[in-house]
Amino acid sequence: MNTKEVNRTNTPLIISDGCCIHFGSSPALESVDFSINKGKKVAVVGPNGGGKSTLFNALAGLIPLTEGSLTIEGSTPEEAKGKVSYVPQKDLINWNFPLSVKQVVEMGITSKNKKLSSLRNRKKVNDKIKKALQDVGLEEKINNNIKSLSGGQLQRVLIARALAQDSEILLLDEAFSAVDIGAQEDIMQLINNINLDGKTILIATHDVNNLEDKFDEVLCLNKHCCAYGDPSEVLTPEVIKEMYGSHSELINNKSHFKTEGNNSND
């Protein structure tokens, strides 16, 4: 078991102050406010179209804000790109190319630092690739074609690509989708180990069940910030309804939600 202590501070690392993003006339995020401290493990939850991926793209410096501000240690996402690694949803990546595991991880390194692509730095690149794959338990798969991997292994390769960039913040978009329960548990353990190294991790997920056992904080989005804080405190039935509307009754396992004067599982 990893016994390293998480390097956490009470100084905000990521601050969203009235963040607004529009695509044409359609709002994707409206007046979003939150503040995330260094070393936190944060679940970002909400419905499809609720703005989770939009927020991640903004934090990665890929799309501009319409209004408000979004800062990382006081810098704009564009200025802080070297501090953020973004793992997008797997289905948004074209896997038709005959790439090896090594090549996928290397993409993250060379895209961040063009100088490392020179032959003189080949050993440094290879060492980074091997270390990242060791960290996710896939060093023996380094020369395998990515098409031969399971869904859980593929997700770990994408995390290795992010780790190879040596960033302070990891954004994982739907890290648990399309993988079985065992793989989800393996990925969560991996994320815990990464968090113990002092990295700040945001994970977009649809699953609001048992978040208090896995995450320090939860950010609830439905185009606006419905709630932010300790999952055991903010994931109330009211917040769930604000996020999911008429579909909130489909959310199972709500026994941990706090309701005043009512401890039923209904």
C-alpha atoms as one frame of an Amber mdcrd trajectory, in Angstrom:
protein
   0.000   0.000   0.000   1.199   3.479  -0.816   1.849   5.273   2.471   2.858
   8.666   1.097   0.882  11.602   2.411  -1.108  13.748   0.051   0.454  17.174
  -0.405  -2.623  19.257   0.325  -2.901  22.935   1.162  -5.739  25.271   1.996
  -4.718  27.559  -0.846  -7.102  27.357  -3.809  -5.547  25.789  -6.899  -8.496
  26.143  -9.287 -10.978  29.008  -9.003 -14.075  29.478 -11.147 -15.686  32.892
 -10.686 -18.873  33.329 -12.697 -17.549  31.108 -15.497 -19.823  31.230 -18.559
 -19.370  29.376 -21.852 -21.717  29.629 -24.831 -21.687  27.785 -28.135 -23.363
  30.284 -30.407 -26.486  31.350 -28.550 -26.662  28.130 -26.514 -25.300  28.270
 -22.955 -23.099  25.325 -21.943 -22.084  26.759 -18.553 -23.652  29.712 -16.761
 -22.195  31.611 -13.788 -20.287  28.628 -12.370 -18.546  29.304  -9.034 -16.257
  26.934  -7.132 -12.786  26.765  -5.577 -10.675  23.582  -5.452  -7.643  23.238
  -3.180  -4.426  21.463  -4.132  -4.366  17.697  -3.674  -8.134  17.192  -3.739
  -9.869  14.290  -5.462 -13.055  15.716  -6.973 -15.995  14.015  -8.690 -17.696
  16.171 -11.319 -21.248  14.866 -11.733 -24.280  15.813 -13.759 -26.462  14.761
 -16.695 -25.454  14.479 -20.341 -25.206  18.026 -21.632 -24.714  19.347 -18.102
 -21.332  20.881 -18.904 -18.827  18.397 -17.453 -16.776  17.967 -20.633 -17.150
  21.660 -21.436 -15.616  22.541 -18.070 -12.737  20.116 -18.645 -12.070  21.558
 -22.085 -12.015  25.042 -20.568  -9.625  23.959 -17.792  -7.361  22.405 -20.427
  -7.307  25.705 -22.318  -9.068  24.254 -25.349 -12.110  26.543 -25.422 -12.522
  30.183 -24.334 -14.859  31.604 -21.722 -17.723  33.877 -22.713 -17.803  35.634
 -19.353 -16.307  35.324 -15.886 -12.935  33.844 -15.033 -11.319  30.444 -14.580
  -7.829  30.386 -13.069  -5.210  27.797 -12.161  -2.828  29.130  -9.509  -3.786
  32.625 -10.617  -3.130  31.987 -14.328  -5.580  31.485 -17.161  -5.933  27.917
 -18.486  -4.065  28.987 -21.641  -1.139  30.189 -19.510  -1.275  27.107 -17.262
  -1.464  24.403 -19.946   1.692  22.706 -18.689   0.036  22.111 -15.325  -2.971
  20.208 -16.695  -3.290  16.779 -18.314  -6.628  15.947 -19.911  -7.843  12.403
 -20.557 -10.937  12.753 -22.791 -13.685  10.182 -23.162 -12.427   7.065 -24.929
 -15.129   7.205 -27.578 -13.905  10.649 -28.661 -10.548   9.186 -29.705  -9.959
   7.554 -33.087  -8.486   4.127 -32.288  -8.349   2.927 -35.908  -4.642   3.667
 -36.236  -2.333   0.669 -35.558  -0.666   2.259 -32.516   1.312   0.515 -29.793
   0.889   1.251 -26.100   4.289   2.945 -26.159   3.271   5.231 -29.022   0.067
   6.324 -27.277   1.939   7.270 -24.095   4.661   9.007 -26.092   2.083  11.215
 -27.790   1.445  12.926 -24.485   5.121  13.645 -23.902   6.034  14.973 -27.341
   2.862  17.021 -27.719   3.705  18.835 -24.500   7.435  19.269 -25.118   8.560
  19.254 -28.746  12.215  19.310 -27.679  11.904  15.823 -26.237  11.162  14.418
 -29.686  14.806  14.816 -30.739  17.078  11.779 -30.885  19.315  13.289 -28.210
  16.461  13.045 -25.756  15.293   9.583 -26.826  16.437   7.922 -23.600  14.639
  10.531 -21.495  11.436   9.929 -23.433  11.728   6.143 -23.113  12.365   6.426
 -19.376   9.249   8.597 -18.967   7.150   6.105 -20.926   8.379   3.137 -18.888
   7.843   4.941 -15.579   4.282   5.965 -16.533   3.413   2.411 -17.594   4.940
   1.023 -14.405   2.746   3.381 -12.405  -0.395   1.997 -14.063   0.798  -1.632
 -14.018   1.124  -2.081 -17.778   4.853  -2.071 -18.438   4.650  -5.594 -19.900
   2.153  -4.321 -22.514   4.479  -1.580 -23.797   4.790  -3.027 -27.319   1.234
  -4.345 -27.623  -1.203  -2.933 -30.137  -3.867  -0.905 -28.360  -6.571  -2.885
 -30.149  -5.551  -5.942 -28.111  -6.324  -4.255 -24.789  -9.417  -4.513 -22.631
 -11.444  -1.408 -21.831  -9.869  -1.109 -18.396  -6.347  -1.525 -19.782  -7.012
   1.088 -22.442  -8.170   3.527 -19.779  -4.969   2.896 -17.829  -2.892   3.593
 -20.951  -4.630   6.957 -21.302  -3.881   7.713 -17.655  -0.243   6.720 -18.257
  -0.127   9.193 -21.146  -1.333  11.900 -18.772   1.134  10.897 -16.044   4.039
  11.045 -18.496   3.375  14.762 -18.879   4.281  15.408 -15.206   1.286  17.701
 -14.736  -0.099  18.820 -11.369  -3.747  18.404 -12.353  -5.406  15.396 -14.027
  -8.785  15.730 -15.719 -10.375  12.331 -16.382 -13.565  12.454 -18.444 -15.791
   9.393 -17.794 -12.879   7.255 -16.592 -15.263   4.490 -15.444 -17.449   4.219
 -18.547 -17.545   1.017 -20.609 -15.430  -0.973 -18.112 -16.549  -3.719 -15.744
 -16.776  -3.395 -11.959 -13.388  -5.028 -11.389 -11.701  -2.635 -13.800 -13.467
   0.302 -12.153 -12.040  -0.718  -8.794  -8.545  -1.090 -10.287  -8.776   2.353
 -11.889 -10.005   3.888  -8.624  -7.082   2.359  -6.729  -4.732   3.749  -9.362
  -6.327   7.175  -8.995  -5.903   6.971  -5.208  -2.198   6.251  -5.633  -1.807
   9.171  -8.042  -3.622  11.394  -5.548  -1.200  10.280  -2.817   1.592  11.753
  -4.931   0.010  15.175  -4.376  -1.752  15.536  -7.708  -5.175  17.152  -7.924
  -7.650  14.951  -9.784 -11.046  15.802 -11.286 -13.133  12.928 -12.632 -16.337
  13.433 -14.623 -18.863  10.695 -13.915 -22.590  10.013 -14.150 -22.592   7.799
 -11.060 -23.562   9.647  -7.864 -23.601   6.530  -5.688 -21.118   6.108  -2.831
 -19.082   9.149  -3.834 -18.316   9.921  -0.185 -16.271   6.699  -0.043 -14.174
   7.645  -3.073 -13.845  11.421  -3.312 -12.970  14.381  -1.111 -15.426  16.690
  -2.826 -18.125  16.679  -5.489 -18.972  19.360  -8.045 -22.588  19.053  -9.202
 -23.243  20.575 -12.624 -26.295  21.115 -14.753 -25.040  24.060 -16.829 -24.703
  25.874 -13.492 -23.166  24.801 -10.199 -25.920  23.044  -8.264 -23.629  22.337
  -5.300 -19.979  21.874  -4.369 -18.394  20.348  -1.278 -18.215  17.158   0.789
 -20.293  14.467  -0.992 -21.905  13.345   2.264 -23.195  16.884   2.825 -24.102
  18.291  -0.591 -25.616  15.286  -2.394 -29.118  15.855  -1.063 -32.296  14.757
  -2.879 -32.874  18.417  -3.728 -29.495  18.729  -5.430 -30.018  15.436  -7.286
 -33.373  16.725  -8.551 -31.781  20.038  -9.579 -29.202  18.121 -11.620 -31.345
  15.397 -13.146 -34.847  16.876 -13.048 -37.629  14.394 -13.757 -35.046  11.600
 -14.141 -33.784  11.962 -10.566 -35.977   9.068  -9.433 -33.843   6.749 -11.567
 -30.802   7.384  -9.373 -30.400   4.362  -7.095 -28.788   3.793  -3.706 -29.740
   7.136  -2.230 -29.606   5.941   1.368 -26.585   8.154   2.072 -28.354  11.357
   1.028 -29.159  13.594   3.960 -32.813  14.430   4.374 -34.124  16.316   7.331
 -36.229  14.062   9.515 -36.266  11.239   6.958 -33.836   8.295   6.884 -35.717
   6.123   4.405 -34.188   4.724   1.236 -37.082   5.892  -0.964
